[in-house]
């Protein structure tokens, strides 16, 4: 194992986890861009339906 291999591994892990955090942030606040000029409009109706579907699945799992 050399320093280059370690740095490549750390960079890959950091990038992957940053992507995961961005996905979670998008789910929580509904924003899809890192900056305002790149942000896409959210279909609020579709987002509300998706949230309701997830909540129903969680309730079902809790009762089983």
CHARMM internal coordinates of N, CA and C (Angstrom, degrees):
IC EDIT
DIST 1 N 1 CA 1.4582
DIST 1 CA 1 C 1.5268
ANGL 1 N 1 CA 1 C 107.39
DIST 1 C 2 N 1.3047
ANGL 1 CA 1 C 2 N 116.55
DIHE 1 N 1 CA 1 C 2 N 127.67
DIST 2 N 2 CA 1.4724
ANGL 1 C 2 N 2 CA 119.76
DIHE 1 CA 1 C 2 N 2 CA 178.01
DIST 2 CA 2 C 1.5308
ANGL 2 N 2 CA 2 C 109.59
DIHE 1 C 2 N 2 CA 2 C -118.83
DIST 2 C 3 N 1.3012
ANGL 2 CA 2 C 3 N 115.72
DIHE 2 N 2 CA 2 C 3 N 171.12
DIST 3 N 3 CA 1.4630
ANGL 2 C 3 N 3 CA 121.15
DIHE 2 CA 2 C 3 N 3 CA -176.22
DIST 3 CA 3 C 1.5268
ANGL 3 N 3 CA 3 C 111.57
DIHE 2 C 3 N 3 CA 3 C -59.53
DIST 3 C 4 N 1.3208
ANGL 3 CA 3 C 4 N 117.83
DIHE 3 N 3 CA 3 C 4 N -39.89
DIST 4 N 4 CA 1.4684
ANGL 3 C 4 N 4 CA 120.51
DIHE 3 CA 3 C 4 N 4 CA 179.67
DIST 4 CA 4 C 1.5274
ANGL 4 N 4 CA 4 C 111.02
DIHE 3 C 4 N 4 CA 4 C -60.48
DIST 4 C 5 N 1.3164
ANGL 4 CA 4 C 5 N 117.31
DIHE 4 N 4 CA 4 C 5 N -45.49
DIST 5 N 5 CA 1.4694
ANGL 4 C 5 N 5 CA 120.82
DIHE 4 CA 4 C 5 N 5 CA 179.89
DIST 5 CA 5 C 1.5239
ANGL 5 N 5 CA 5 C 110.84
DIHE 4 C 5 N 5 CA 5 C -62.38
DIST 5 C 6 N 1.3190
ANGL 5 CA 5 C 6 N 116.45
DIHE 5 N 5 CA 5 C 6 N -40.54
DIST 6 N 6 CA 1.4726
ANGL 5 C 6 N 6 CA 120.25
DIHE 5 CA 5 C 6 N 6 CA 178.86
DIST 6 CA 6 C 1.5236
ANGL 6 N 6 CA 6 C 110.14
DIHE 5 C 6 N 6 CA 6 C -64.52
DIST 6 C 7 N 1.3221
ANGL 6 CA 6 C 7 N 117.15
DIHE 6 N 6 CA 6 C 7 N -43.83
DIST 7 N 7 CA 1.4669
ANGL 6 C 7 N 7 CA 120.78
DIHE 6 CA 6 C 7 N 7 CA -178.68
DIST 7 CA 7 C 1.5370
ANGL 7 N 7 CA 7 C 110.95
DIHE 6 C 7 N 7 CA 7 C -65.12
DIST 7 C 8 N 1.3209
ANGL 7 CA 7 C 8 N 117.17
DIHE 7 N 7 CA 7 C 8 N -40.41
DIST 8 N 8 CA 1.4672
ANGL 7 C 8 N 8 CA 120.24
DIHE 7 CA 7 C 8 N 8 CA 177.78
DIST 8 CA 8 C 1.5258
ANGL 8 N 8 CA 8 C 109.78
DIHE 7 C 8 N 8 CA 8 C -63.44
DIST 8 C 9 N 1.3177
ANGL 8 CA 8 C 9 N 116.72
DIHE 8 N 8 CA 8 C 9 N -42.68
DIST 9 N 9 CA 1.4752
ANGL 8 C 9 N 9 CA 120.82
DIHE 8 CA 8 C 9 N 9 CA 178.60
DIST 9 CA 9 C 1.5273
ANGL 9 N 9 CA 9 C 111.03
DIHE 8 C 9 N 9 CA 9 C -61.90
DIST 9 C 10 N 1.3200
ANGL 9 CA 9 C 10 N 117.43
DIHE 9 N 9 CA 9 C 10 N -47.47
DIST 10 N 10 CA 1.4659
ANGL 9 C 10 N 10 CA 121.47
DIHE 9 CA 9 C 10 N 10 CA -179.07
DIST 10 CA 10 C 1.5298
ANGL 10 N 10 CA 10 C 110.53
DIHE 9 C 10 N 10 CA 10 C -63.27
DIST 10 C 11 N 1.3181
ANGL 10 CA 10 C 11 N 117.17
DIHE 10 N 10 CA 10 C 11 N -41.95
DIST 11 N 11 CA 1.4622
ANGL 10 C 11 N 11 CA 120.86
DIHE 10 CA 10 C 11 N 11 CA 178.36
DIST 11 CA 11 C 1.5274
ANGL 11 N 11 CA 11 C 110.87
DIHE 10 C 11 N 11 CA 11 C -62.20
DIST 11 C 12 N 1.3248
ANGL 11 CA 11 C 12 N 116.59
DIHE 11 N 11 CA 11 C 12 N -44.49
DIST 12 N 12 CA 1.4640
ANGL 11 C 12 N 12 CA 120.03
DIHE 11 CA 11 C 12 N 12 CA 178.60
DIST 12 CA 12 C 1.5186
ANGL 12 N 12 CA 12 C 112.25
DIHE 11 C 12 N 12 CA 12 C -62.02
DIST 12 C 13 N 1.3278
ANGL 12 CA 12 C 13 N 116.67
DIHE 12 N 12 CA 12 C 13 N -44.20
DIST 13 N 13 CA 1.4670
ANGL 12 C 13 N 13 CA 120.64
DIHE 12 CA 12 C 13 N 13 CA 178.60
DIST 13 CA 13 C 1.5251
ANGL 13 N 13 CA 13 C 111.33
DIHE 12 C 13 N 13 CA 13 C -64.56
DIST 13 C 14 N 1.3204
ANGL 13 CA 13 C 14 N 116.86
DIHE 13 N 13 CA 13 C 14 N -42.80
DIST 14 N 14 CA 1.4701
ANGL 13 C 14 N 14 CA 120.41
DIHE 13 CA 13 C 14 N 14 CA 179.79
DIST 14 CA 14 C 1.5219
ANGL 14 N 14 CA 14 C 111.01
DIHE 13 C 14 N 14 CA 14 C -62.42
DIST 14 C 15 N 1.3124
ANGL 14 CA 14 C 15 N 116.75
DIHE 14 N 14 CA 14 C 15 N -43.24
DIST 15 N 15 CA 1.4628
ANGL 14 C 15 N 15 CA 121.27
DIHE 14 CA 14 C 15 N 15 CA 179.65
DIST 15 CA 15 C 1.5146
ANGL 15 N 15 CA 15 C 110.55
DIHE 14 C 15 N 15 CA 15 C -63.46
DIST 15 C 16 N 1.3102
ANGL 15 CA 15 C 16 N 117.02
DIHE 15 N 15 CA 15 C 16 N -44.86
DIST 16 N 16 CA 1.4624
ANGL 15 C 16 N 16 CA 120.67
DIHE 15 CA 15 C 16 N 16 CA -179.05
DIST 16 CA 16 C 1.5254
ANGL 16 N 16 CA 16 C 111.25
DIHE 15 C 16 N 16 CA 16 C -62.19
DIST 16 C 17 N 1.3184
ANGL 16 CA 16 C 17 N 116.92
DIHE 16 N 16 CA 16 C 17 N -45.95
DIST 17 N 17 CA 1.4612
ANGL 16 C 17 N 17 CA 119.88
DIHE 16 CA 16 C 17 N 17 CA -178.13
DIST 17 CA 17 C 1.5280
ANGL 17 N 17 CA 17 C 112.21
DIHE 16 C 17 N 17 CA 17 C -71.11
DIST 17 C 18 N 1.3060
ANGL 17 CA 17 C 18 N 117.76
DIHE 17 N 17 CA 17 C 18 N -32.32
DIST 18 N 18 CA 1.4648
ANGL 17 C 18 N 18 CA 120.49
DIHE 17 CA 17 C 18 N 18 CA 175.66
DIST 18 CA 18 C 1.5277
ANGL 18 N 18 CA 18 C 109.16
DIHE 17 C 18 N 18 CA 18 C -63.86
DIST 18 C 19 N 1.3244
ANGL 18 CA 18 C 19 N 116.84
DIHE 18 N 18 CA 18 C 19 N -38.84
DIST 19 N 19 CA 1.4695
ANGL 18 C 19 N 19 CA 120.70
DIHE 18 CA 18 C 19 N 19 CA 176.40
DIST 19 CA 19 C 1.5113
ANGL 19 N 19 CA 19 C 111.91
DIHE 18 C 19 N 19 CA 19 C -63.36
DIST 19 C 20 N 1.3305
ANGL 19 CA 19 C 20 N 116.66
DIHE 19 N 19 CA 19 C 20 N -40.20
DIST 20 N 20 CA 1.4609
ANGL 19 C 20 N 20 CA 120.45
DIHE 19 CA 19 C 20 N 20 CA 177.88
DIST 20 CA 20 C 1.5270
ANGL 20 N 20 CA 20 C 110.32
DIHE 19 C 20 N 20 CA 20 C -63.63
DIST 20 C 21 N 1.3169
ANGL 20 CA 20 C 21 N 116.26
DIHE 20 N 20 CA 20 C 21 N -43.35
DIST 21 N 21 CA 1.4652
ANGL 20 C 21 N 21 CA 120.19
DIHE 20 CA 20 C 21 N 21 CA 179.69
DIST 21 CA 21 C 1.5257
ANGL 21 N 21 CA 21 C 110.45
DIHE 20 C 21 N 21 CA 21 C -63.01
DIST 21 C 22 N 1.3219
ANGL 21 CA 21 C 22 N 117.47
DIHE 21 N 21 CA 21 C 22 N -37.96
DIST 22 N 22 CA 1.4627
ANGL 21 C 22 N 22 CA 120.77
DIHE 21 CA 21 C 22 N 22 CA 179.25
DIST 22 CA 22 C 1.5236
ANGL 22 N 22 CA 22 C 110.82
DIHE 21 C 22 N 22 CA 22 C -65.93
DIST 22 C 23 N 1.3193
ANGL 22 CA 22 C 23 N 117.20
DIHE 22 N 22 CA 22 C 23 N -39.16
DIST 23 N 23 CA 1.4655
ANGL 22 C 23 N 23 CA 120.73
DIHE 22 CA 22 C 23 N 23 CA 177.74
DIST 23 CA 23 C 1.5277
ANGL 23 N 23 CA 23 C 109.92
DIHE 22 C 23 N 23 CA 23 C -62.53
DIST 23 C 24 N 1.3287
ANGL 23 CA 23 C 24 N 117.01
DIHE 23 N 23 CA 23 C 24 N -43.42
DIST 24 N 24 CA 1.4650
ANGL 23 C 24 N 24 CA 120.55
DIHE 23 CA 23 C 24 N 24 CA 178.35
DIST 24 CA 24 C 1.5261
ANGL 24 N 24 CA 24 C 111.10
DIHE 23 C 24 N 24 CA 24 C -63.57
DIST 24 C 25 N 1.3365
ANGL 24 CA 24 C 25 N 116.24
DIHE 24 N 24 CA 24 C 25 N -42.78
DIST 25 N 25 CA 1.4637
ANGL 24 C 25 N 25 CA 119.51
DIHE 24 CA 24 C 25 N 25 CA 179.23
DIST 25 CA 25 C 1.5108
ANGL 25 N 25 CA 25 C 110.63
DIHE 24 C 25 N 25 CA 25 C -61.33
DIST 25 C 26 N 1.3328
ANGL 25 CA 25 C 26 N 117.29
DIHE 25 N 25 CA 25 C 26 N -43.96
DIST 26 N 26 CA 1.4643
ANGL 25 C 26 N 26 CA 120.39
DIHE 25 CA 25 C 26 N 26 CA 179.66
DIST 26 CA 26 C 1.5186
ANGL 26 N 26 CA 26 C 110.90
DIHE 25 C 26 N 26 CA 26 C -60.43
DIST 26 C 27 N 1.3243
ANGL 26 CA 26 C 27 N 116.92
DIHE 26 N 26 CA 26 C 27 N -39.03
DIST 27 N 27 CA 1.4609
ANGL 26 C 27 N 27 CA 120.14
DIHE 26 CA 26 C 27 N 27 CA 178.57
DIST 27 CA 27 C 1.5121
ANGL 27 N 27 CA 27 C 112.98
DIHE 26 C 27 N 27 CA 27 C -66.85
DIST 27 C 28 N 1.3252
ANGL 27 CA 27 C 28 N 116.46
DIHE 27 N 27 CA 27 C 28 N -33.02
DIST 28 N 28 CA 1.4584
ANGL 27 C 28 N 28 CA 120.48
DIHE 27 CA 27 C 28 N 28 CA -177.73
DIST 28 CA 28 C 1.5187
ANGL 28 N 28 CA 28 C 113.55
DIHE 27 C 28 N 28 CA 28 C -80.99
DIST 28 C 29 N 1.3259
ANGL 28 CA 28 C 29 N 116.49
DIHE 28 N 28 CA 28 C 29 N -47.68
DIST 29 N 29 CA 1.4672
ANGL 28 C 29 N 29 CA 117.48
DIHE 28 CA 28 C 29 N 29 CA -174.89
DIST 29 CA 29 C 1.5226
ANGL 29 N 29 CA 29 C 114.16
DIHE 28 C 29 N 29 CA 29 C -104.45
DIST 29 C 30 N 1.3360
ANGL 29 CA 29 C 30 N 116.90
DIHE 29 N 29 CA 29 C 30 N -7.45
DIST 30 N 30 CA 1.4552
ANGL 29 C 30 N 30 CA 119.80
DIHE 29 CA 29 C 30 N 30 CA 175.87
DIST 30 CA 30 C 1.5081
ANGL 30 N 30 CA 30 C 115.36
DIHE 29 C 30 N 30 CA 30 C 80.47
DIST 30 C 31 N 1.3394
ANGL 30 CA 30 C 31 N 118.39
DIHE 30 N 30 CA 30 C 31 N -3.62
DIST 31 N 31 CA 1.4647
ANGL 30 C 31 N 31 CA 120.84
DIHE 30 CA 30 C 31 N 31 CA 179.06
DIST 31 CA 31 C 1.5156
ANGL 31 N 31 CA 31 C 108.93
DIHE 30 C 31 N 31 CA 31 C -81.27
DIST 31 C 32 N 1.3314
ANGL 31 CA 31 C 32 N 116.96
DIHE 31 N 31 CA 31 C 32 N 140.54
DIST 32 N 32 CA 1.4581
ANGL 31 C 32 N 32 CA 120.57
DIHE 31 CA 31 C 32 N 32 CA -175.51
DIST 32 CA 32 C 1.5115
ANGL 32 N 32 CA 32 C 114.09
DIHE 31 C 32 N 32 CA 32 C -113.44
DIST 32 C 33 N 1.3026
ANGL 32 CA 32 C 33 N 119.19
DIHE 32 N 32 CA 32 C 33 N -0.69
DIST 33 N 33 CA 1.4578
ANGL 32 C 33 N 33 CA 120.89
DIHE 32 CA 32 C 33 N 33 CA -179.15
DIST 33 CA 33 C 1.5060
ANGL 33 N 33 CA 33 C 111.00
DIHE 32 C 33 N 33 CA 33 C -124.01
DIST 33 C 34 N 1.3136
ANGL 33 CA 33 C 34 N 114.95
DIHE 33 N 33 CA 33 C 34 N 158.19
DIST 34 N 34 CA 1.4592
ANGL 33 C 34 N 34 CA 118.39
DIHE 33 CA 33 C 34 N 34 CA 177.71
DIST 34 CA 34 C 1.5272
ANGL 34 N 34 CA 34 C 111.47
DIHE 33 C 34 N 34 CA 34 C -78.92
DIST 34 C 35 N 1.3456
ANGL 34 CA 34 C 35 N 115.58
DIHE 34 N 34 CA 34 C 35 N -24.55
DIST 35 N 35 CA 1.4659
ANGL 34 C 35 N 35 CA 121.15
DIHE 34 CA 34 C 35 N 35 CA 176.48
DIST 35 CA 35 C 1.5180
ANGL 35 N 35 CA 35 C 108.97
DIHE 34 C 35 N 35 CA 35 C -134.43
DIST 35 C 36 N 1.3111
ANGL 35 CA 35 C 36 N 116.25
DIHE 35 N 35 CA 35 C 36 N 156.20
DIST 36 N 36 CA 1.4712
ANGL 35 C 36 N 36 CA 121.39
DIHE 35 CA 35 C 36 N 36 CA -174.56
DIST 36 CA 36 C 1.5268
ANGL 36 N 36 CA 36 C 113.05
DIHE 35 C 36 N 36 CA 36 C -56.79
DIST 36 C 37 N 1.3264
ANGL 36 CA 36 C 37 N 117.57
DIHE 36 N 36 CA 36 C 37 N -38.18
DIST 37 N 37 CA 1.4709
ANGL 36 C 37 N 37 CA 119.23
DIHE 36 CA 36 C 37 N 37 CA -177.24
DIST 37 CA 37 C 1.5282
ANGL 37 N 37 CA 37 C 112.87
DIHE 36 C 37 N 37 CA 37 C -70.42
DIST 37 C 38 N 1.3243
ANGL 37 CA 37 C 38 N 117.88
DIHE 37 N 37 CA 37 C 38 N -16.39
DIST 38 N 38 CA 1.4671
ANGL 37 C 38 N 38 CA 120.93
DIHE 37 CA 37 C 38 N 38 CA 178.85
DIST 38 CA 38 C 1.5303
ANGL 38 N 38 CA 38 C 112.60
DIHE 37 C 38 N 38 CA 38 C -102.84
DIST 38 C 39 N 1.3048
ANGL 38 CA 38 C 39 N 116.39
DIHE 38 N 38 CA 38 C 39 N -2.17
DIST 39 N 39 CA 1.4639
ANGL 38 C 39 N 39 CA 120.44
DIHE 38 CA 38 C 39 N 39 CA -175.15
DIST 39 CA 39 C 1.5187
ANGL 39 N 39 CA 39 C 111.43
DIHE 38 C 39 N 39 CA 39 C -71.72
DIST 39 C 40 N 1.3201
ANGL 39 CA 39 C 40 N 115.31
DIHE 39 N 39 CA 39 C 40 N 137.44
DIST 40 N 40 CA 1.4606
ANGL 39 C 40 N 40 CA 121.67
DIHE 39 CA 39 C 40 N 40 CA 176.47
DIST 40 CA 40 C 1.5161
ANGL 40 N 40 CA 40 C 109.00
DIHE 39 C 40 N 40 CA 40 C -99.27
DIST 40 C 41 N 1.3130
ANGL 40 CA 40 C 41 N 116.21
DIHE 40 N 40 CA 40 C 41 N 150.40
DIST 41 N 41 CA 1.4631
ANGL 40 C 41 N 41 CA 119.98
DIHE 40 CA 40 C 41 N 41 CA 177.84
DIST 41 CA 41 C 1.5200
ANGL 41 N 41 CA 41 C 110.43
DIHE 40 C 41 N 41 CA 41 C -68.79
DIST 41 C 42 N 1.3086
ANGL 41 CA 41 C 42 N 116.09
DIHE 41 N 41 CA 41 C 42 N 141.54
DIST 42 N 42 CA 1.4560
ANGL 41 C 42 N 42 CA 122.53
DIHE 41 CA 41 C 42 N 42 CA 179.20
DIST 42 CA 42 C 1.5219
ANGL 42 N 42 CA 42 C 108.90
DIHE 41 C 42 N 42 CA 42 C -95.38
DIST 42 C 43 N 1.3110
ANGL 42 CA 42 C 43 N 116.28
DIHE 42 N 42 CA 42 C 43 N 135.98
DIST 43 N 43 CA 1.4604
ANGL 42 C 43 N 43 CA 121.77
DIHE 42 CA 42 C 43 N 43 CA 172.58
DIST 43 CA 43 C 1.5280
ANGL 43 N 43 CA 43 C 105.86
DIHE 42 C 43 N 43 CA 43 C -80.73
DIST 43 C 44 N 1.3307
ANGL 43 CA 43 C 44 N 115.74
DIHE 43 N 43 CA 43 C 44 N 96.24
DIST 44 N 44 CA 1.4728
ANGL 43 C 44 N 44 CA 120.96
DIHE 43 CA 43 C 44 N 44 CA -173.87
DIST 44 CA 44 C 1.5229
ANGL 44 N 44 CA 44 C 112.10
DIHE 43 C 44 N 44 CA 44 C -61.16
DIST 44 C 45 N 1.3093
ANGL 44 CA 44 C 45 N 117.39
DIHE 44 N 44 CA 44 C 45 N -35.95
DIST 45 N 45 CA 1.4689
ANGL 44 C 45 N 45 CA 120.67
DIHE 44 CA 44 C 45 N 45 CA 179.51
DIST 45 CA 45 C 1.5265
ANGL 45 N 45 CA 45 C 110.76
DIHE 44 C 45 N 45 CA 45 C -65.23
DIST 45 C 46 N 1.3310
ANGL 45 CA 45 C 46 N 116.60
DIHE 45 N 45 CA 45 C 46 N -45.41
DIST 46 N 46 CA 1.4633
ANGL 45 C 46 N 46 CA 120.85
DIHE 45 CA 45 C 46 N 46 CA 178.55
DIST 46 CA 46 C 1.5273
ANGL 46 N 46 CA 46 C 110.93
DIHE 45 C 46 N 46 CA 46 C -65.66
DIST 46 C 47 N 1.3381
ANGL 46 CA 46 C 47 N 116.81
DIHE 46 N 46 CA 46 C 47 N -38.11
DIST 47 N 47 CA 1.4675
ANGL 46 C 47 N 47 CA 120.39
DIHE 46 CA 46 C 47 N 47 CA 178.75
DIST 47 CA 47 C 1.5258
ANGL 47 N 47 CA 47 C 110.91
DIHE 46 C 47 N 47 CA 47 C -65.09
DIST 47 C 48 N 1.3276
ANGL 47 CA 47 C 48 N 117.37
DIHE 47 N 47 CA 47 C 48 N -41.83
DIST 48 N 48 CA 1.4659
ANGL 47 C 48 N 48 CA 120.98
DIHE 47 CA 47 C 48 N 48 CA 178.70
DIST 48 CA 48 C 1.5291
ANGL 48 N 48 CA 48 C 110.64
DIHE 47 C 48 N 48 CA 48 C -64.50
DIST 48 C 49 N 1.3302
ANGL 48 CA 48 C 49 N 117.16
DIHE 48 N 48 CA 48 C 49 N -40.16
DIST 49 N 49 CA 1.4699
ANGL 48 C 49 N 49 CA 120.85
DIHE 48 CA 48 C 49 N 49 CA 178.61
DIST 49 CA 49 C 1.5277
ANGL 49 N 49 CA 49 C 109.99
DIHE 48 C 49 N 49 CA 49 C -65.11
DIST 49 C 50 N 1.3243
ANGL 49 CA 49 C 50 N 117.31
DIHE 49 N 49 CA 49 C 50 N -40.85
DIST 50 N 50 CA 1.4615
ANGL 49 C 50 N 50 CA 121.36
DIHE 49 CA 49 C 50 N 50 CA 179.32
DIST 50 CA 50 C 1.5273
ANGL 50 N 50 CA 50 C 110.48
DIHE 49 C 50 N 50 CA 50 C -64.91
DIST 50 C 51 N 1.3284
ANGL 50 CA 50 C 51 N 117.24
DIHE 50 N 50 CA 50 C 51 N -43.47
DIST 51 N 51 CA 1.4699
ANGL 50 C 51 N 51 CA 120.87
DIHE 50 CA 50 C 51 N 51 CA 178.34
DIST 51 CA 51 C 1.5240
ANGL 51 N 51 CA 51 C 110.99
DIHE 50 C 51 N 51 CA 51 C -62.19
DIST 51 C 52 N 1.3234
ANGL 51 CA 51 C 52 N 116.93
DIHE 51 N 51 CA 51 C 52 N -41.16
DIST 52 N 52 CA 1.4661
ANGL 51 C 52 N 52 CA 120.69
DIHE 51 CA 51 C 52 N 52 CA 178.14
DIST 52 CA 52 C 1.5222
ANGL 52 N 52 CA 52 C 110.72
DIHE 51 C 52 N 52 CA 52 C -63.24
DIST 52 C 53 N 1.3161
ANGL 52 CA 52 C 53 N 116.92
DIHE 52 N 52 CA 52 C 53 N -39.46
DIST 53 N 53 CA 1.4690
ANGL 52 C 53 N 53 CA 121.48
DIHE 52 CA 52 C 53 N 53 CA 178.79
DIST 53 CA 53 C 1.5330
ANGL 53 N 53 CA 53 C 110.37
DIHE 52 C 53 N 53 CA 53 C -63.41
DIST 53 C 54 N 1.3219
ANGL 53 CA 53 C 54 N 117.20
DIHE 53 N 53 CA 53 C 54 N -43.48
DIST 54 N 54 CA 1.4694
ANGL 53 C 54 N 54 CA 121.58
DIHE 53 CA 53 C 54 N 54 CA 179.42
DIST 54 CA 54 C 1.5298
ANGL 54 N 54 CA 54 C 110.48
DIHE 53 C 54 N 54 CA 54 C -65.63
DIST 54 C 55 N 1.3228
ANGL 54 CA 54 C 55 N 116.54
DIHE 54 N 54 CA 54 C 55 N -43.61
DIST 55 N 55 CA 1.4662
ANGL 54 C 55 N 55 CA 120.29
DIHE 54 CA 54 C 55 N 55 CA 179.51
DIST 55 CA 55 C 1.5274
ANGL 55 N 55 CA 55 C 110.94
DIHE 54 C 55 N 55 CA 55 C -62.81
DIST 55 C 56 N 1.3334
ANGL 55 CA 55 C 56 N 117.90
DIHE 55 N 55 CA 55 C 56 N -40.36
DIST 56 N 56 CA 1.4570
ANGL 55 C 56 N 56 CA 121.20
DIHE 55 CA 55 C 56 N 56 CA 178.57
DIST 56 CA 56 C 1.5274
ANGL 56 N 56 CA 56 C 110.69
DIHE 55 C 56 N 56 CA 56 C -64.79
DIST 56 C 57 N 1.3143
ANGL 56 CA 56 C 57 N 117.67
DIHE 56 N 56 CA 56 C 57 N -40.67
DIST 57 N 57 CA 1.4644
ANGL 56 C 57 N 57 CA 121.28
DIHE 56 CA 56 C 57 N 57 CA 177.54
DIST 57 CA 57 C 1.5247
ANGL 57 N 57 CA 57 C 110.47
DIHE 56 C 57 N 57 CA 57 C -62.84
DIST 57 C 58 N 1.3332
ANGL 57 CA 57 C 58 N 117.13
DIHE 57 N 57 CA 57 C 58 N -39.53
DIST 58 N 58 CA 1.4629
ANGL 57 C 58 N 58 CA 121.01
DIHE 57 CA 57 C 58 N 58 CA 178.56
DIST 58 CA 58 C 1.5251
ANGL 58 N 58 CA 58 C 110.72
DIHE 57 C 58 N 58 CA 58 C -66.04
DIST 58 C 59 N 1.3201
ANGL 58 CA 58 C 59 N 117.18
DIHE 58 N 58 CA 58 C 59 N -41.59
DIST 59 N 59 CA 1.4708
ANGL 58 C 59 N 59 CA 120.02
DIHE 58 CA 58 C 59 N 59 CA 177.97
DIST 59 CA 59 C 1.5271
ANGL 59 N 59 CA 59 C 110.89
DIHE 58 C 59 N 59 CA 59 C -63.73
DIST 59 C 60 N 1.3104
ANGL 59 CA 59 C 60 N 116.31
DIHE 59 N 59 CA 59 C 60 N -42.32
DIST 60 N 60 CA 1.4627
ANGL 59 C 60 N 60 CA 120.81
DIHE 59 CA 59 C 60 N 60 CA 179.45
DIST 60 CA 60 C 1.5280
ANGL 60 N 60 CA 60 C 110.36
DIHE 59 C 60 N 60 CA 60 C -62.82
DIST 60 C 61 N 1.3078
ANGL 60 CA 60 C 61 N 117.13
DIHE 60 N 60 CA 60 C 61 N -43.37
DIST 61 N 61 CA 1.4643
ANGL 60 C 61 N 61 CA 121.16
DIHE 60 CA 60 C 61 N 61 CA -179.86
DIST 61 CA 61 C 1.5249
ANGL 61 N 61 CA 61 C 110.83
DIHE 60 C 61 N 61 CA 61 C -65.55
DIST 61 C 62 N 1.3123
ANGL 61 CA 61 C 62 N 116.79
DIHE 61 N 61 CA 61 C 62 N -35.40
DIST 62 N 62 CA 1.4627
ANGL 61 C 62 N 62 CA 121.05
DIHE 61 CA 61 C 62 N 62 CA -179.19
DIST 62 CA 62 C 1.5262
ANGL 62 N 62 CA 62 C 111.46
DIHE 61 C 62 N 62 CA 62 C -67.05
DIST 62 C 63 N 1.3256
ANGL 62 CA 62 C 63 N 117.91
DIHE 62 N 62 CA 62 C 63 N -35.86
DIST 63 N 63 CA 1.4611
ANGL 62 C 63 N 63 CA 121.57
DIHE 62 CA 62 C 63 N 63 CA -177.54
DIST 63 CA 63 C 1.5224
ANGL 63 N 63 CA 63 C 112.84
DIHE 62 C 63 N 63 CA 63 C -80.50
DIST 63 C 64 N 1.3179
ANGL 63 CA 63 C 64 N 117.35
DIHE 63 N 63 CA 63 C 64 N -17.71
DIST 64 N 64 CA 1.4779
ANGL 63 C 64 N 64 CA 120.33
DIHE 63 CA 63 C 64 N 64 CA -179.02
DIST 64 CA 64 C 1.4873
ANGL 64 N 64 CA 64 C 112.00
DIHE 63 C 64 N 64 CA 64 C -89.20
END
COOR INIT
IC SEED 1 N 1 CA 1 C
IC BUILD
